[in-house]
């Protein structure tokens, strides 16, 4: 119910790079840059830590009843087992295992345990945040009023319309790649990168007809060089045959002259 469309109207700040090792602070900055104002959909939760017999225990405070607790524990210690409120959740900090996990609602405190932890409290960095569901739903509803109407979404081609209240930017949930070319109302526009990895295009006030086309970078140059290579190869082959014929003719003349 919270998924957004392919294109979303965004503030110019969406083009700013976001740097944070904290995944929840990153999300807060991302939504703030989208909206052009400070929002904190994730609220930091306090936790107490303890280590005993290779068990790292983290007790997280209670939050608002409807909010959802998420966690992420960063450490160089690998091959752990994650338990949430006494229930085994998954292998943690292993190859292909997820790092961010849900720990339940805020109507109670939660206990997270990492089994097989052999480090110290200084060797781990826990991040626990409650997702403010009321604020999150408000933000999603606001962003939905800024969505692009996608009409065609095919391999290498996108077409849609977007109505902007004022001149601004459109964030596309398409990874930034130099192979894409964007056209707004028939005019090619520059694609910049935003949200650290996605594509951003400028839009005008009013209705915008948007088209994106993808061409493999270097394809035309590669095709041209290949064609030139074939021509050069054919020319060299022709030259070699000509030289061979010329040599044979000269040898024939010498033979006739000798007689």
N, C-alpha and C positions, 0 to 999 in steps of 0.2 A: 504493500500500500504506500510505501515511501519512495518508490523508484521515480526518478526524474527522466525527462526526455533527452534526446540527442543534443539539443541546444538549449542553453539557459542564458538569459540576459544577465550580465554581470557588471560590476563596478570596474573601473580601470585598474584597481588594486589587484585584480585577479592575475595580472601579468607579473606581479612581484613574486620573487622566489621565497619559498617557505623553508626554513631550516629549523628542525627540532627533532631530537631523538625520542621525544615523548609523543607517541602516536595520537593521543587524545588532544594534547595541545595543538598538534598539527591540524586536526579536524576543526578545532575552534578557530584557528587562523584561516583555514580554507573557507569556512562559511562566513567569517567576517569579511574576507576579501571579496567573496561573491556578492554580499549584500552592501558593502561599503560602510559598514558600521560594526562596532564590536559586539559579538554575541558569544556566549559560552554555553553551548548545548551540553558539554561535558563539564561537570563540577567535580573538583578534586575531593577525594575521600581520604580521611586519615586512617592509617593502619599501624598496628604494633607488630613487631617482628620478634621471633625467638628461634633459636637453633638448638636441637637436642637429638643426639643419636642419628645423625644424618637426615634429620627432618627439619625443613625450614617451614615454620608456621607463621602465617600472616593473618591477623585478625582485623577486619575492616569494619568501621563504624556503620551504624544504621543510617539510612537516608530517608527520602520521601517514599511513601508506600508505592507509588506508581512508577518511580524511576528504576532504571535497570543498572546494576553494577557490572562494570567491565574491568578486566585486569590485564596487566602485561608485566612480566618479570624478566628483566634483562640481566644476564650473567654469562660469564664464560663457561660455567659448569654445564655439562651436557648430559643427555640421557636420564632425564628426570621423569617422575610420575606425578601427575597433577590430581589432587583431590579437592573437591569443593564441598564443604559442610559434611565431610566424612564419606562422600561418594566419589569413587574413581571416575575421572573425567577422560583422561587421555595420557599418552606418553607426551612429554613436554621437552622442548629444547632438543629435538632430534631432527634428523633429515626429513624435510617436507611436513613436519608437524606445524600446526598453527600456533602463533604466539599470543594473539589477543583472544581472550575468552570471556564469556558471560558467566557471572557468578550468582545471578538471581535478582530478585526485586529488593527495594530498599526498605521493606517493612520489618526487616530484622538485620542484625549484624551477621557477617559471614566469616567463616574460617577457611582459609586456603592453605593447603599443605603441599609442599614439593618434597617428594621422597627421593632418597639417594643424593641429597645435597651435601657436598663435601667442602664447601667454601665457608667464608665468614660473612658477617653482615655487611662488611665493607666491599664485598665482591659481588653484591647483587643490588639492583636498582628497581624497586617495585613501583608500578604506576597503577593506581586504582581511581576510577572516576565513575560517578553516577551520570547516566544519560538523562537529562531533564526532558521528560517526555512531553510535557506541556509546551515548552519552548521549542522543542524539536518539531512538533506537529505544526506550530505556528510558522516556523521557518520554511518547512516543506510546502505549506499552503501558499506562502508568499512567492516562493520560487516557481511554483506551478503556474502562477499568473504571468511568468516571464518565459515560458517554454516556447520553443520553435515548433511549428506544425510541420512535422516531417511527412513528406508526400512520397518520396522515393528513397529507399535505402538499399543499394545494391553494392556488389563488390566493385569498389573503385569509383562509385558515383553516389552522390547524395543531393537531394533536392527538397526544398521546403520554403516556408514563408515565416517571417517573424515581424510582428508589429511592435515597434519601440516607442515609448512615450517621449524619448529624447535621444539625441545622438549618443552612442555609447559602444558597448562591446557585447559580443555573444561568445560564451564559452561552449565549445563543442567537446563532447565526451569521446573524441577521436584523438589517439596519440599523435603528438606533434611529429610531423615527418615532412621533409622537404619535397617529397613526391606529390603532395597535395597542392592543388591550385583552387583558390576560392573566388567566386564571382558574386557580387551583390548588385542587384538591379542591372545586370549585364556588364558591369565594370569589374575588372580584376582588382582584388584588394590583397594587401599583405597579410599573411598568416603569421602570428607570433605565438610563442609558447606561454602557457599559463598554468597555474596550479602545479607547477614543477614538471608536468609531462603532457598536458593536453593542448589543444589548439584553440586560439582566440582570433576572431575576426572583428573588424569594426562594422557598425551598422548605422544607418541614418534614422532620423526621426520619421515615424510613419511606417508604412508597409515595406518590407524588404524581401525581395525574391532572391533566394540563396541557392547557389549551386556549388558543389565541390567535385572535382575530378582528380583522380589519382593516376599518375604515370610513374613507372619505376625510374628513380633517379639514374641518369646516365644512359637510359635506354636509347634515346635518339643519337647521342654521341657515339655510343657503342655500335649502333647499326651503321652509322656513317663510316666509322673506322673499319668495321667489318667489310663494308662495300669497297672502300678504298684499298683494303688489303687484298680483296679478291681481284680488283682491277690491276693492282701492282703485280700480284702473282701471275695473272694471265699475261701481262706485259712481259714479265721476265721469261715466262715459258716461250712466248712468241720470239723474243730476242734470242733465246738459246737455240731455237729451231732455225732461225735466220742465220746465226753464226755457223751452225753445223752445215747448212746448205752451202754457205759461202766457202767454207773450208773444203767441202767436197768438190765444188766447182773449180777451186784453185788447184786442187790435187789432180783433177781430170785434165786441166789445161797443161800442167807440167808433164803429165804422162804422154799426152798427144805431142807436145813439143819435143820430148825426148826421142820419140820415134822419128 
